[in-house]
Amino acid sequence: MSLRPTSEEPGLRRALPLILICLASWLSLAAPPLAAQDGDPVAKPMPPVPVPPLTPPQAYEVESVELSVDIADQRARVLLRQTVRNTGKGLMELDFLVPLPLNGSVSGLVLVADGKELAGQIYPREEALGIYQEIVSRLKDPALLEFAGHGLFRARAFPVAKGARATLDLSMDYLLPKDGGRVDLDFPLANSLTQGRTIGRQEITVRVRGESVGGLFSPQDGVSVERGRDLATAGLRLDKVPPLPSFQLHYQEDPGPMGGLVLSHKPEKDEDGFFLFLAEPRSLGQDEAPVPKTVIFVLDRSGSMSGTKFRQAQAALSFVLERLGPDDGFDLIDFSSDVSLWRKETEAMTPENRSEALEYVRSLRSGGGTNIEGALEAALGLALGDRPAYLIFLTDGVPTYGETDEFRLAENAGKGDLGRGVRIFSFGVGNDVNARLLERLSRQSNGQASFVAPEEDIEDKVGSFFAKLTNPALVKPSLASSLRSNRLIPERLPDLFEGSQLTVVGRYPEGGQATLTLSGQKGQERQVFSYQANLAQGPTQNGQQIAQLWAQRRIGQIIEEIDLAAQAVPNQELVDELVGLSKAYGIMTPYTSFLAVEDQPLADAAELGRIAQRNLGELEQLTGEDANWQRATKSELAAAATPAQAPMAMEAKISGLRAMGRLEKNLGDSALIPPTIIDGRAFFMKGGRLIEGSLTEEDLRKLKAVKRFSPEYFELARQLEPGQMGFLTQASPLAFSLKGQGFLIEAE
């Protein structure tokens, strides 16, 4: 499809005014903003920059947005391809406004529409802000303010025939910013074509070339990463959702044998900062053998395991046996009312032992009670040596023989386990297992508990898990910093395996140059890795995502502490912290989703605490579908690798909770509106207004009203950071705080 004008002369007549006005815009100088008076952060507005009128909104669909980025030696070649279809009744003109990356250097920018290169204009940030203001004023559409703070590229393409498609390719060279050895990609995706629309398909592919790349991290949920010898590829696909505002990726150059990445953010001078530390072992060389390990498989063969469950469990055990290496040790323990050991001591994985063990597994039959105490005593009594040891414990029930009290069972297991560092990985099969017991066993050994739903395949679940345990890269790891750090999550670091990542989040009171030291064991050798980092002493671009991730993990940790304490009345300090974090960051849990009810006030902290405490009583369920689901949910929060910020994801989560009947019983049929996340802050719909969760009743009484599209509104935009522009673009009135002053953005 051609986008050329029907004749050269009319095209020239049409383009000439546009060229002249763009030139005038480029040469005009915007007046500097006036200083605020008497402590009022809102000052008089700058005169608008004259710009050509934007084409009014038209009827079209955005079928796809594709971002392809190739990075080598800190230089990125970017191609942003967007395909739209004219769904209107006549010809359509495309007016293309694209925000440019905030950091780094852009060059070689070209826009091609269906094979034809189009002329365009680049505006620097200050001038671009005036253009955004003028367009928003004319169209009364605040969505474009999302781009304020960025530079701007503008071009026009016309006409697009009725029912036709147009594909626009924007390509550029982008020198990525670098901080120490860390390279950052932060590319804006939303623009004038996609803003406020549902995108049929969004597909992102980023290829980072080079042998010295490690610690690859994206805060965007759902990103897959594939690694080769000299190529790492990050990919993401989303269907039928609003446009992503941007795509971010961070990686470390020259990482050595253990890649490390540090990101940090300090919201306010008197507030502790947040940091993320990611460690990633490099792949083994061809001549390097895997570290030997010992694996003990403990299988429940009680009567309740009979049928499909037991056959799947046997297949899962066979899967593990087939994949153990020749230098690994192993043993098998099966139990019902009694306990049986395949061998009295662990054995080496020779071909003969593998064959005999597989035959032993095939011969097992189910029947009898559940003697968990005896099985654990037998397993933890084995002589394991100095190699890493992992106990895979699979059961579908509650203890019925021997010790049946979950506290004493876990305590007894800990006496035989913790000193030697055996990691217990528990799998609860079905809905009749004591979920909290398995959590206790795994947590105290620094392992992990998982739950296999009745409709899930045990072999798939265990097999997927065991594939991650193939080669231990760092056992019993610990992290230290030359600067003070606190509230690290997780508190005890899990073992790190080849092909996986270790993610630690924490707080720090003062920023500055710091050395982070990761240490642990690999085989018989002590390993120590040091990383130099500059912990931020103020806010960083998109750094609120680090705070969001820390809060998410802390919420999971709080729920776990309340659960394992098993007190009739949960600790009030923990309950209050849980509610406070949910309000501030919009992280909904089964126990705080009442915050999403429109008529539930936010300012009554005492009442919110009482409701949350009552809801946390649901943790008293030890068996059943709800019990397993609650433990799995809190574990997901505590081990999250990316922040759950997407409103649609939260909306789907809340809808799922409602559908499964797992919301608070006191909600009844109340409408649940998921929080809106802007710059890492949570806003809740209350009385027709979006209210920032951290605002108190006193703050709400002192709000300064600012009418949308007024001069004060646009001057306020000049004081916001790019990530905060969402404060001004919501359809509903919105209350938020800025530098100690509360504002209410009112309808026009």
Secondary structure, 3 states (H helix, E strand, C coil): CCCCCCCHHHHHHHHHHHHHHHHHHHHCCCCCCCCCCCCCCCCCCCCCCCCCCCCCCCCEEEEEEEEEEEEECCEEEEEEEEEEEECCCCCEEEEEEEECCCCCEEEEEEEEECCEEECEEEECHHHHHHHHHHHHHHHCCHHHHHHCCCCEEEEEEEEECCCCEEEEEEEEEEECCEECCEEEEEEECCCCCCCCCCEEEEEEEEEEECCCEEEEECCCCCCEEEECCCEEEEEEEEEEECCCCEEEEEEEECCCCEEEEEEEECCCCCCCEEEEEEEEECCCCCCCCCCCCEEEEEEECCHHHCCHHHHHHHHHHHHHHHHCCCCCEEEEEEECCCEEECCCCCEECCHHHHHHHHHHHHHCCCCCCCCHHHHHHHHHCCCCCCCCEEEEEEECCCCCCCCCCHHHHHHHHHHHHHHHCCEEEEEEECCCCCHHHHHHHHHHCCCEEEEECCCCCHHHHHHHHHHCCCCEEEEEEEEEECCCCEEEECCCCCCEECCCCEEEEEEECCCEEEEEEEEEEECCEEEEEEEEEEECCCCCCCCHHHHHHHHHHHHHHHHHHHHHHCCCCCCHHHHHHHHHHHHHHCCCCCCCHHHHECCCCCCCHHHHHHHHHHHHHHHHCCCCHHHHHHHHHHHHHHCCCCCCCCHHHHHHHHHHHHHCCCCCHHHCCCCECCCEEECCEEEEEECCEEEECCCCHHHHHCCEEEECCCHHHHHHHHHCCHHHHHHHCCCCCEEEEECCEEEEEECC
